Amino acid sequence: IQSGSTNAGRMYAAKAVLSYPIWKGQLQAGTEETFSRRIDNYSIDGIDIPASKATVREDNIAGFASYGLYLSKVGQLSAGVRYEWVHYAYTDAITPANDLSRDYGNWFPNVSYANAFGPVQLMLNYSAKTRRPNYANLSSAVRYNSRYIWQSGNARLQPELSHNISATAVWKWVTFMANYTRTDDAIMTWSSPYGSEGMVLVQPRNIESPFRMYSTFVNLTPTVGIWTMNYTLGVQGQRLGITVEDPREAG
């Protein structure tokens, strides 16, 4: 079995940021543009796997603004928002039925607060972010790993959207940290039966249920004489519920 692949890509990007002092803080605003193109060709001989010849186009235009200030009786405050418009197009030169075109428009806010309450320092943060699938995950080419394991991308992947809340408190040599993240349309590697000869196809896919992660840590760094100890206690957890049909019962 012989296989070969050729990839070519190019990207153009620009970013401009302007800042201006307003009242007791600083206002920042700007724009960011990214235009990328990629060609992905894949062929294989010696086994019945179709070749692939695809082009991926992604145009990302974003605008953002943020404002931060410090008030002596309140603390450090900052808030911002980012808007992204993305045009995504996948063109399959061999199988036009796989062609795909999508437009996304999303808002991503962020808020943070920090202040000292006597000997205790407190920091709070919220942010929304996205993670878009890379080009390898979007390729529809079926690659031969072994006789029973084949691998492919998924051009219909949706981007992940995550919401994160974190809190940190510091008192002398004690630091407390807590974090919670919820991710919608999380991208995970998935294995499923393929064909009738016992093959398994490994492919990324979006999970319909939200994926939640949480963590809590306490860090202790007391100093005794010339010695500084470092102890960390914490709990990390994940929560995800998935309902999967038994492929043996399909049909």
Backbone hydrogen bonds, N-H to C=O, Kabsch-Sander energy under -0.5 kcal/mol:
donor,donor_aa,acceptor,acceptor_aa,energy
2,Q,45,D,-1.8
4,G,43,S,-2.5
6,T,41,N,-2.1
8,A,39,I,-2.0
10,R,37,R,-2.2
12,Y,35,F,-2.7
14,A,33,E,-2.3
16,A,31,T,-2.4
18,L,29,A,-3.3
20,Y,27,L,-2.5
22,I,25,G,-1.8
25,G,22,I,-2.4
26,Q,68,G,-2.4
27,L,20,Y,-2.8
28,Q,66,S,-2.9
29,A,18,L,-2.6
30,G,64,F,-2.5
31,T,16,A,-2.0
32,E,62,A,-2.5
33,E,14,A,-2.8
34,T,60,N,-2.8
35,F,12,Y,-3.0
36,S,58,E,-2.7
37,R,10,R,-2.4
38,R,56,V,-2.1
39,I,8,A,-3.1
40,D,54,A,-2.8
41,N,6,T,-2.7
42,Y,52,S,-3.0
43,S,4,G,-2.5
45,D,2,Q,-3.2
49,I,47,I,-2.1
52,S,42,Y,-2.9
54,A,40,D,-2.5
55,T,91,T,-2.5
56,V,38,R,-2.9
57,R,89,A,-2.7
58,E,36,S,-2.2
59,D,87,H,-2.4
60,N,34,T,-3.2
61,I,85,W,-2.8
62,A,32,E,-3.0
63,G,83,Y,-2.1
64,F,30,G,-2.2
65,A,81,V,-2.2
66,S,28,Q,-2.7
67,Y,79,A,-2.8
68,G,26,Q,-1.8
69,L,77,L,-2.7
70,Y,24,K,-1.0
71,L,75,G,-2.3
74,V,71,L,-1.3
75,G,71,L,-2.8
76,Q,114,A,-3.4
77,L,69,L,-2.8
77,L,75,G,-0.5
78,S,112,S,-1.9
79,A,67,Y,-2.1
80,G,110,N,-2.6
81,V,65,A,-2.5
82,R,108,F,-1.1
83,Y,63,G,-3.0
84,E,106,N,-2.4
85,W,61,I,-2.8
86,V,104,Y,-2.6
87,H,59,D,-2.5
88,Y,86,V,-0.5
88,Y,102,R,-3.1
89,A,57,R,-2.5
90,Y,100,L,-3.7
91,T,55,T,-2.8
93,A,53,K,-2.8
93,A,91,T,-0.7
94,I,53,K,-0.6
98,N,95,T,-2.3
99,D,96,P,-2.0
100,L,90,Y,-2.8
102,R,88,Y,-3.2
104,Y,86,V,-2.9
106,N,84,E,-2.2
108,F,82,R,-2.9
110,N,80,G,-2.2
111,V,126,Y,-2.5
112,S,78,S,-2.5
113,Y,124,L,-2.5
114,A,76,Q,-2.2
115,N,122,L,-2.2
117,F,120,V,-3.5
118,G,116,A,-0.7
120,V,117,F,-1.7
121,Q,170,V,-2.6
122,L,115,N,-3.1
123,M,168,T,-2.6
124,L,113,Y,-3.0
125,N,166,S,-2.2
126,Y,111,V,-2.8
127,S,164,N,-1.9
128,A,109,P,-1.6
129,K,162,S,-2.4
131,R,160,E,-1.6
138,L,134,N,-0.9
138,L,135,Y,-0.5
139,S,135,Y,-0.9
139,S,136,A,-0.6
143,R,141,A,-0.7
143,R,151,Q,-4.1
145,N,143,R,-0.7
145,N,149,I,-1.8
146,S,149,I,-2.0
150,W,148,Y,-0.5
150,W,200,V,-2.8
151,Q,143,R,-2.7
152,S,202,V,-2.4
153,G,139,S,-1.5
153,G,141,A,-0.5
154,N,137,N,-3.8
157,L,154,N,-1.6
160,E,131,R,-2.7
161,L,184,D,-1.9
162,S,129,K,-3.0
163,H,182,R,-2.6
164,N,127,S,-2.7
165,I,180,Y,-2.7
166,S,125,N,-2.4
167,A,178,A,-2.5
168,T,123,M,-2.6
169,A,176,F,-2.6
170,V,121,Q,-2.5
171,W,174,V,-3.0
172,K,119,P,-0.6
174,V,171,W,-2.5
175,T,219,N,-2.5
176,F,169,A,-3.1
177,M,217,F,-2.7
178,A,167,A,-2.5
179,N,215,S,-2.5
180,Y,165,I,-2.6
181,T,213,M,-2.9
182,R,163,H,-2.4
183,T,211,F,-2.6
184,D,161,L,-3.0
185,D,207,I,-0.6
188,M,186,A,-0.6
188,M,205,R,-2.5
190,W,203,Q,-2.5
192,S,201,L,-1.6
194,Y,199,M,-2.6
199,M,194,Y,-0.7
200,V,148,Y,-2.5
201,L,192,S,-2.9
202,V,150,W,-2.9
202,V,200,V,-0.6
203,Q,190,W,-3.0
203,Q,201,L,-0.6
205,R,188,M,-2.2
207,I,186,A,-2.5
211,F,183,T,-2.7
212,R,210,P,-0.6
212,R,239,R,-2.4
213,M,181,T,-2.6
214,Y,237,G,-2.3
215,S,179,N,-2.2
216,T,235,V,-2.3
217,F,177,M,-2.9
218,V,233,L,-3.0
219,N,175,T,-3.0
220,L,231,Y,-3.4
221,T,173,W,-2.4
224,V,227,W,-2.7
227,W,224,V,-2.1
229,M,222,P,-2.4
231,Y,220,L,-2.9
233,L,218,V,-2.6
235,V,216,T,-2.6
237,G,214,Y,-2.7
239,R,212,R,-2.6
244,V,242,I,-0.6
249,E,246,D,-2.2
250,A,247,P,-0.9
